[in-house]
Amino acid sequence: MRIVLLLILAFLVRNPFAFGQTADCSNFHSGLFHVYFPTSRLHYLVERDNQMQKEVLEGNTDTLFSHLDWLDDCDFTLQYFANGNPLSKEQEKFFKHHKLFCHLEPAGADFCVYTESVDDIRGQLMKRDTLWLHEVSQTAYTPVLMRVRSESILRGMHFSDTSRYAVVYIYRSKTGTFPGAAYNIFVEGNPICAMSNNSSYIFAVYRKGPLVLTSRFSQDTSAISLDLEAGKSYYLKTEMEIGIFDRRNYHVLLKLMPPEKGKKQFDRTFVHTIW
């Protein structure tokens, strides 16, 4: 009996998750990690050591390589240096001039929530996802919407009129009006993307019916409700107006565009492909 107790004690000491304790940030410093989007069946692999991070979609050879620099136990930066396939000029320019600041928030025994922001830990939010220590068959939640890196991945998801989700394209055309200003788009109070000048994003939305999106810059907000149908695409344009608006000289706008016009304008913007 004493031997059995000693063996159990040794197991618990060597396995800090045995009682379901929350993992700490050090568990995510190096190794192979997993990001899942269950409704689309996408599975990203993240391989990390103390100096480098590799990111790849399962079944794909297009790997993104970044230098990694730890700032403290839960914060680090990523600086792109190579990709499996050539990047567009806009993507190369973005990676050359910007660095990603990442923050880990341990949330369970085997996963954490992480965020990526541009140029500062409090900068423009690029993404917020769940990172797992091991492969799982089903994640803890089904998201309302999922960011899609590119239209090629969207095609790989077999988007069609019979799909179980709608696709929302959000874009801000290149402009000389407040070109240096950026602002977040929110869904149900959660930021989903940061709109800089000449930027765009693609989202698969798994909820039918009304979906309220809000843009916010400083004290100014603008909201729009989309009545979504699965299998359809929606083009949402956002911009900043100059004028006199309640003692402000600007106003952020969200507009639902006709599909043909929206697609033409969207195609001229830079799609953020940082997953």
C-alpha positions as CSV (number, residue, x, y, z in Angstrom):
1,M,0.0,0.0,0.0
2,R,2.8,2.4,0.9
3,I,4.4,1.8,-2.5
4,V,1.1,2.5,-4.3
5,L,0.8,5.8,-2.4
6,L,4.3,6.8,-3.3
7,L,3.7,6.1,-7.0
8,I,0.5,8.2,-6.9
9,L,2.4,11.0,-5.2
10,A,5.2,10.8,-7.8
11,F,2.6,11.0,-10.6
12,L,0.9,14.0,-9.1
13,V,4.2,15.8,-8.7
14,R,5.2,15.1,-12.3
15,N,1.8,16.0,-13.7
16,P,0.6,19.3,-12.4
17,F,-2.6,19.0,-14.4
18,A,-3.8,15.9,-12.5
19,F,-6.1,17.8,-10.2
20,G,-7.2,20.1,-13.1
21,Q,-5.1,23.0,-12.0
22,T,-4.7,25.9,-14.5
23,A,-1.6,25.7,-16.5
24,D,0.9,28.5,-16.2
25,C,2.5,30.4,-19.0
26,S,5.7,28.4,-18.9
27,N,3.8,25.4,-20.2
28,F,3.4,27.3,-23.5
29,H,7.0,28.4,-24.0
30,S,8.2,25.5,-26.1
31,G,6.7,22.5,-27.8
32,L,3.9,21.8,-30.3
33,F,0.6,23.5,-29.7
34,H,-2.8,23.4,-31.4
35,V,-5.5,25.9,-32.5
36,Y,-8.9,24.7,-33.6
37,F,-11.9,26.1,-35.4
38,P,-14.3,23.2,-34.9
39,T,-17.2,24.3,-37.2
40,S,-14.8,24.7,-40.1
41,R,-12.6,21.8,-39.2
42,L,-9.5,23.9,-39.5
43,H,-6.6,22.9,-37.3
44,Y,-3.5,25.1,-37.0
45,L,-0.2,23.8,-35.6
46,V,2.2,26.1,-33.7
47,E,5.7,24.9,-33.0
48,R,7.7,27.1,-30.6
49,D,11.1,27.1,-28.9
50,N,12.9,29.9,-27.1
51,Q,13.9,31.7,-30.3
52,M,11.5,30.8,-33.1
53,Q,7.9,30.0,-33.9
54,K,6.5,28.1,-36.8
55,E,2.8,28.3,-37.8
56,V,1.1,26.0,-40.4
57,L,-2.4,24.9,-41.3
58,E,-2.6,21.1,-40.9
59,G,-2.3,19.5,-44.3
60,N,-0.6,22.6,-45.8
61,T,3.1,23.2,-46.4
62,D,2.9,27.0,-46.3
63,T,4.7,27.6,-43.0
64,L,5.2,31.0,-41.4
65,F,8.5,31.5,-39.6
66,S,9.0,34.2,-36.9
67,H,11.7,35.2,-34.5
68,L,10.5,34.9,-30.9
69,D,11.6,37.1,-28.0
70,W,10.2,36.6,-24.5
71,L,9.6,39.8,-22.6
72,D,8.4,38.0,-19.4
73,D,6.8,34.7,-18.5
74,C,3.5,35.5,-20.3
75,D,4.5,38.1,-23.0
76,F,6.6,37.8,-26.1
77,T,7.1,39.4,-29.5
78,L,7.1,37.8,-33.0
79,Q,9.1,39.2,-35.9
80,Y,8.4,37.5,-39.3
81,F,11.5,36.4,-41.3
82,A,10.3,33.7,-43.8
83,N,7.3,32.0,-45.3
84,G,6.9,28.8,-47.3
85,N,5.3,30.6,-50.2
86,P,6.0,34.1,-51.5
87,L,4.0,36.9,-49.8
88,S,2.4,39.8,-51.6
89,K,4.1,43.2,-51.6
90,E,1.6,44.5,-49.1
91,Q,2.2,41.5,-46.7
92,E,6.0,41.9,-47.0
93,K,5.7,45.6,-46.2
94,F,3.5,44.9,-43.2
95,F,5.9,42.2,-41.8
96,K,8.9,44.4,-42.4
97,H,7.6,47.4,-40.6
98,H,5.6,45.8,-37.7
99,K,6.1,43.4,-34.8
100,L,3.5,41.4,-33.1
101,F,3.1,41.6,-29.3
102,C,1.6,38.4,-27.8
103,H,0.0,37.8,-24.4
104,L,-0.8,34.4,-22.8
105,E,-3.7,34.0,-20.4
106,P,-3.8,30.5,-18.9
107,A,-7.4,29.4,-18.6
108,G,-7.5,25.7,-17.9
109,A,-5.4,22.6,-17.2
110,D,-4.4,22.2,-20.9
111,F,-5.1,25.4,-22.8
112,C,-4.7,29.2,-22.7
113,V,-6.2,32.2,-24.3
114,Y,-3.8,34.3,-26.3
115,T,-3.9,37.7,-28.0
116,E,-1.8,39.3,-30.7
117,S,-1.5,43.1,-31.0
118,V,0.5,45.2,-33.5
119,D,3.7,47.1,-32.2
120,D,2.6,47.2,-28.6
121,I,0.9,44.9,-26.1
122,R,-1.9,47.6,-26.0
123,G,-1.8,48.1,-29.7
124,Q,-4.3,47.2,-32.4
125,L,-5.8,43.8,-31.6
126,M,-5.1,41.3,-34.4
127,K,-6.5,38.1,-33.0
128,R,-7.7,36.3,-29.9
129,D,-7.8,32.5,-29.9
130,T,-7.4,29.4,-27.7
131,L,-4.1,27.5,-27.7
132,W,-4.1,23.8,-26.6
133,L,-1.2,21.7,-25.3
134,H,-2.4,18.6,-27.1
135,E,-4.8,17.5,-29.9
136,V,-8.4,17.5,-28.9
137,S,-11.5,16.2,-30.7
138,Q,-13.7,19.1,-29.7
139,T,-12.9,22.5,-28.3
140,A,-14.6,24.1,-25.3
141,Y,-16.9,26.3,-27.4
142,T,-18.4,26.8,-30.8
143,P,-17.6,30.4,-31.9
144,V,-20.2,32.8,-33.3
145,L,-17.7,33.7,-36.0
146,M,-14.3,32.6,-37.2
147,R,-11.7,34.7,-39.0
148,V,-10.5,33.2,-42.3
149,R,-7.0,34.0,-43.4
150,S,-7.7,34.2,-47.1
151,E,-10.2,33.4,-49.8
152,S,-8.2,30.3,-50.9
153,I,-8.8,28.9,-47.4
154,L,-12.4,29.9,-47.7
155,R,-12.6,27.9,-50.9
156,G,-11.0,25.0,-49.1
157,M,-13.8,25.1,-46.6
158,H,-16.2,24.5,-49.5
159,F,-18.2,27.6,-49.1
160,S,-21.4,27.4,-51.2
161,D,-25.1,28.2,-51.1
162,T,-25.5,25.1,-48.9
163,S,-22.9,26.1,-46.4
164,R,-23.8,26.3,-42.7
165,Y,-22.4,29.8,-42.3
166,A,-22.4,33.2,-43.9
167,V,-19.3,35.1,-45.0
168,V,-18.8,38.7,-43.9
169,Y,-16.1,40.8,-45.7
170,I,-15.1,43.9,-43.7
171,Y,-12.8,46.5,-45.3
172,R,-11.6,50.0,-45.2
173,S,-10.5,51.5,-48.5
174,K,-7.2,53.4,-48.9
175,T,-7.9,57.1,-48.1
176,G,-6.3,60.4,-47.2
177,T,-8.9,61.0,-44.5
178,F,-7.3,60.2,-41.1
179,P,-4.9,57.7,-42.8
180,G,-3.0,57.2,-39.6
181,A,-6.0,56.4,-37.4
182,A,-7.1,52.9,-36.7
183,Y,-10.1,51.6,-34.8
184,N,-11.6,48.3,-33.7
185,I,-14.7,46.5,-34.9
186,F,-16.7,44.7,-32.1
187,V,-19.2,41.9,-32.0
188,E,-21.2,41.5,-28.8
189,G,-18.7,43.7,-27.0
190,N,-15.6,41.7,-28.2
191,P,-13.1,43.2,-30.6
192,I,-12.7,41.0,-33.7
193,C,-10.3,43.2,-35.8
194,A,-8.5,46.5,-36.1
195,M,-9.2,48.7,-39.1
196,S,-6.2,50.5,-40.3
197,N,-6.0,52.4,-43.6
198,N,-6.4,50.1,-46.6
199,S,-7.1,46.9,-44.6
200,S,-9.7,44.1,-44.8
201,Y,-10.7,40.9,-43.1
202,I,-12.8,37.8,-43.8
203,F,-15.1,36.1,-41.3
204,A,-17.2,33.0,-41.4
205,V,-20.3,33.5,-39.2
206,Y,-22.1,30.5,-37.8
207,R,-25.2,32.4,-36.5
208,K,-28.3,32.9,-38.6
209,G,-30.3,36.0,-38.2
210,P,-29.3,39.4,-36.7
211,L,-25.7,40.1,-35.9
212,V,-24.7,43.5,-34.6
213,L,-21.3,44.9,-35.4
214,T,-19.9,48.1,-33.9
215,S,-17.0,50.3,-34.8
216,R,-15.4,52.5,-32.1
217,F,-12.8,55.2,-32.3
218,S,-12.2,57.3,-29.1
219,Q,-15.7,58.4,-27.9
220,D,-17.4,57.8,-31.3
221,T,-19.3,54.6,-32.2
222,S,-21.3,53.3,-35.1
223,A,-23.4,50.1,-35.2
224,I,-25.1,48.1,-37.9
225,S,-27.2,45.0,-37.7
226,L,-26.8,42.3,-40.4
227,D,-29.7,39.8,-41.0
228,L,-27.5,36.9,-42.0
229,E,-28.4,33.8,-44.1
230,A,-26.2,30.8,-44.4
231,G,-24.5,30.5,-47.7
232,K,-24.5,34.2,-48.5
233,S,-21.8,36.8,-48.6
234,Y,-21.9,40.3,-47.1
235,Y,-19.6,43.2,-47.8
236,L,-19.3,45.7,-44.9
237,K,-17.4,49.0,-45.6
238,T,-16.1,51.1,-42.8
239,E,-14.7,54.6,-43.1
240,M,-14.1,57.9,-41.2
241,E,-15.9,61.0,-42.2
242,I,-14.8,64.6,-41.6
243,G,-17.3,67.1,-40.3
244,I,-18.9,68.5,-37.2
245,F,-20.4,65.6,-35.2
246,D,-21.4,66.4,-31.6
247,R,-18.3,68.5,-31.0
248,R,-16.1,66.1,-32.9
249,N,-14.5,66.6,-36.3
250,Y,-14.8,62.9,-37.3
251,H,-17.4,60.1,-37.4
252,V,-16.8,56.3,-38.0
253,L,-19.2,54.6,-40.3
254,L,-20.3,51.1,-41.2
255,K,-22.1,50.5,-44.5
256,L,-23.5,47.3,-46.0
257,M,-22.5,47.5,-49.7
258,P,-24.1,45.9,-52.8
259,P,-22.2,42.6,-53.4
260,E,-20.7,43.5,-56.8
261,K,-19.5,47.0,-55.7
262,G,-18.3,45.7,-52.3
263,K,-16.3,42.9,-53.9
264,K,-14.5,45.3,-56.2
265,Q,-13.6,47.6,-53.4
266,F,-12.6,44.7,-51.1
267,D,-10.3,43.2,-53.7
268,R,-8.3,46.5,-53.8
269,T,-7.5,46.3,-50.1
270,F,-4.8,44.4,-48.1
271,V,-6.3,41.3,-46.5
272,H,-4.7,40.6,-43.2
273,T,-3.5,37.0,-43.4
274,I,-1.8,36.8,-40.0
275,W,-3.8,34.0,-38.4
